[in-house]
Amino acid sequence: MSPDIRQHRGAHPADAHQFGEDRLPVLRTATAELSWLLSHEYKMTSSLKLVGDRHALTARQRLAVSRAACSDESRERRGRHCVSAEEIHNEKVIVDGFNLIIAVEAALSGGALLIGRDDCLRDLSSVHGSYRSVQETEQAICLIGEVLAELKPSTVLWLLDRPVSNSGRLARKIGDLALEHGWAWEVEVVFNPDKNIILSERIAITSDSSVLDRLARWTNFNRYLIEQRLAHSWLLDLRS
């Protein structure tokens, strides 16, 4: 496998065609159909193949639909447990580090961002066990820091996946920027951030579907930041 030499987290060359305005109605229909199947307890893999084949979706379109869809039960539960970004004032916060940084990197570099059926904002990137900083990484961290500083949580704990290569390097970069700006952040590199986030009593910042379904409190910070500071971003609303 060739090394990852990307300098940006931007759009795939085919995204302009695959996610053009003329394709959105089909993608919204596919998202609704997949969500119906998930609501009736059909498995994601077989359901996505059924919907994807029906609409002749590409692999990247199927990825988008899978990230935008969710069951009725998940949508309702996530809505009940979501708190507004303003409600993290004076609260302890826990951050799914890669999940947040990669989404902001994608926005800064012109990548497509999805608004899913649960109102969450997600990117189309994937770490795949290896993370490489891009030109927008430091800008993304600083932007996150500025918005968190405005919301004034009491403390912020960042978690990064230890099994992902370069996680230690990213942790040091986050820590150095926090020290430079006087942000009350802790950064930990752990083997299972999902478990730690689920068990934590802190308000979570994540858009990871498997984690959201098990949280007591979370905030839709990814979307809040994009709407407040990067409103020009390329948003694909796949809700019906």
C-alpha positions in Angstrom: 0.0 0.0 0.0 1.4 3.4 -0.9 1.9 5.9 1.9 -0.7 8.6 2.6 0.7 11.8 1.2 -2.4 13.9 1.2 -1.9 17.5 2.2 -5.6 18.3 2.6 -8.8 16.5 3.8 -10.8 17.8 0.9 -13.2 16.5 -1.7 -12.6 13.4 -3.8 -12.1 14.2 -7.5 -15.5 12.5 -8.3 -17.5 14.2 -5.5 -18.7 17.1 -7.5 -20.4 14.7 -9.9 -21.5 12.0 -7.3 -22.9 14.6 -4.9 -24.2 17.3 -7.3 -27.6 18.9 -6.9 -29.1 16.5 -9.4 -28.0 13.5 -7.3 -29.3 14.7 -3.9 -33.0 13.6 -4.4 -31.8 10.0 -5.1 -29.5 10.1 -2.1 -32.2 11.4 0.1 -34.6 8.6 -1.0 -31.9 6.0 -0.4 -31.2 7.4 3.1 -34.9 7.3 3.9 -35.2 3.7 2.6 -32.1 2.5 4.5 -33.5 4.2 7.6 -36.8 2.4 7.2 -35.0 -1.0 6.9 -32.9 -0.2 10.0 -36.1 0.8 11.9 -37.5 -2.6 11.1 -34.3 -4.3 12.5 -32.7 -5.3 9.2 -28.9 -5.4 9.3 -26.9 -2.5 7.9 -24.7 -4.5 5.5 -27.5 -6.3 3.7 -29.8 -3.3 3.8 -27.2 -1.0 2.4 -26.5 -3.4 -0.5 -30.2 -3.6 -1.3 -30.7 0.1 -1.3 -27.4 0.8 -3.1 -28.1 -1.7 -5.8 -31.6 -0.4 -6.3 -30.3 3.1 -6.9 -27.1 2.1 -8.6 -25.0 4.0 -6.0 -21.2 4.2 -6.1 -19.2 3.0 -3.1 -18.7 6.6 -2.0 -22.4 7.4 -2.3 -23.2 4.2 -0.3 -20.8 5.5 2.4 -22.6 8.8 2.6 -26.0 7.1 2.8 -24.9 4.8 5.5 -23.5 7.7 7.6 -26.7 9.8 7.1 -29.2 7.0 7.8 -30.4 5.8 11.2 -33.4 4.0 12.7 -36.4 5.8 14.1 -35.4 4.5 17.6 -31.9 5.9 17.3 -33.0 9.2 16.0 -35.5 9.7 18.8 -33.0 8.5 21.5 -30.2 10.8 20.2 -32.6 13.7 20.2 -33.7 13.1 23.8 -30.1 13.0 25.1 -28.7 15.9 23.1 -28.0 19.2 24.9 -27.4 22.5 23.1 -23.9 23.7 22.6 -24.6 26.6 25.0 -25.4 24.1 27.8 -21.8 23.0 28.1 -21.1 26.3 29.9 -19.4 25.4 33.2 -19.7 21.7 32.4 -17.0 19.0 32.0 -16.7 18.0 28.3 -15.2 14.9 26.7 -14.1 15.0 23.0 -13.9 12.3 20.5 -10.7 13.8 19.1 -10.3 12.2 15.6 -14.0 12.5 15.0 -14.1 16.2 15.6 -10.7 17.2 14.1 -11.2 15.3 10.8 -14.6 16.9 10.3 -13.3 20.4 10.8 -10.2 19.6 8.6 -12.6 18.4 5.8 -14.7 21.6 6.1 -11.6 23.9 5.9 -10.3 22.1 2.8 -13.6 22.1 0.9 -14.7 18.5 1.6 -18.3 17.4 1.5 -20.1 17.2 4.9 -23.3 15.3 5.5 -26.3 16.3 7.5 -27.8 13.1 8.6 -31.3 12.0 9.6 -30.3 12.5 13.3 -29.3 16.2 12.4 -25.6 15.3 13.0 -22.9 16.5 10.7 -20.4 14.0 9.5 -17.5 13.9 7.0 -16.7 11.3 4.3 -13.1 10.7 5.6 -11.8 7.7 7.3 -8.7 7.1 9.5 -8.3 3.4 8.6 -5.8 2.9 11.4 -3.5 5.7 10.3 -3.8 9.4 10.8 -1.7 12.0 9.0 -1.9 15.7 9.7 -2.8 17.9 6.8 -2.2 21.6 6.2 -5.5 22.5 7.9 -4.8 20.5 11.1 -3.5 23.3 13.3 -6.1 25.7 12.0 -8.8 23.2 12.8 -7.6 22.7 16.4 -7.3 26.4 16.9 -10.8 27.0 15.5 -12.2 24.3 17.8 -10.4 26.0 20.7 -11.8 29.4 19.9 -15.4 28.1 19.8 -15.0 26.1 23.0 -13.5 29.1 24.7 -16.7 31.1 23.7 -18.9 28.3 25.2 -16.8 28.2 28.4 -16.9 24.5 29.6 -15.2 24.0 32.9 -12.7 21.4 31.5 -12.2 19.6 28.2 -10.8 16.1 28.0 -9.6 15.0 24.5 -9.4 11.3 23.8 -7.4 9.9 20.8 -7.2 6.3 19.7 -3.9 4.7 20.7 -4.0 2.1 18.0 -4.1 4.8 15.3 -0.7 5.7 14.1 0.5 9.3 14.8 -2.1 9.7 17.6 0.7 10.5 20.1 2.1 13.2 17.8 -1.4 14.7 17.3 -1.9 14.6 21.1 1.3 16.6 21.6 0.1 19.2 19.0 -3.2 19.6 20.7 -1.6 19.9 24.1 1.0 22.5 22.9 -1.7 24.6 21.3 -3.9 24.4 24.4 -0.9 25.6 26.6 -0.1 28.4 24.1 -3.7 29.7 24.2 -4.4 29.0 27.9 -7.2 26.5 27.3 -8.1 24.1 30.1 -7.6 21.0 28.1 -6.4 17.5 29.0 -5.3 15.1 26.2 -5.2 11.3 26.6 -4.3 8.6 24.1 -6.2 5.5 25.1 -7.0 2.1 23.5 -10.7 2.4 23.5 -12.0 6.0 23.4 -15.6 4.9 22.6 -15.8 3.0 25.9 -14.3 5.8 27.9 -16.7 8.3 26.3 -19.8 6.1 26.9 -18.8 5.5 30.6 -17.9 9.1 31.3 -20.3 11.5 33.1 -19.1 14.4 31.0 -21.0 15.9 28.1 -19.7 14.2 24.9 -18.6 15.8 21.7 -18.9 13.2 19.0 -21.0 12.2 15.9 -20.1 8.5 16.0 -23.4 6.7 15.6 -22.4 3.6 17.7 -21.4 5.9 20.5 -24.4 8.3 20.3 -26.8 5.5 20.9 -25.3 4.8 24.4 -24.7 8.3 25.7 -26.4 10.0 28.6 -25.5 13.5 27.3 -23.9 14.7 24.1 -23.9 17.9 22.1 -24.0 18.4 18.4 -20.8 20.5 18.4 -19.5 19.5 15.0 -22.6 21.0 13.4 -22.6 24.0 15.7 -19.0 24.9 14.9 -19.6 24.6 11.1 -22.8 26.7 11.2 -21.3 29.4 13.4 -17.8 29.7 11.9 -17.7 27.9 8.5 -21.1 28.5 7.1 -19.7 28.5 3.5 -18.9 24.7 3.9 -20.2 22.2 1.4 -23.1 20.7 3.2 -25.1 17.8 1.8 -28.5 17.6 3.5 -29.6 14.0 3.1 -32.7 14.3 5.3 -36.0 13.7 3.6 
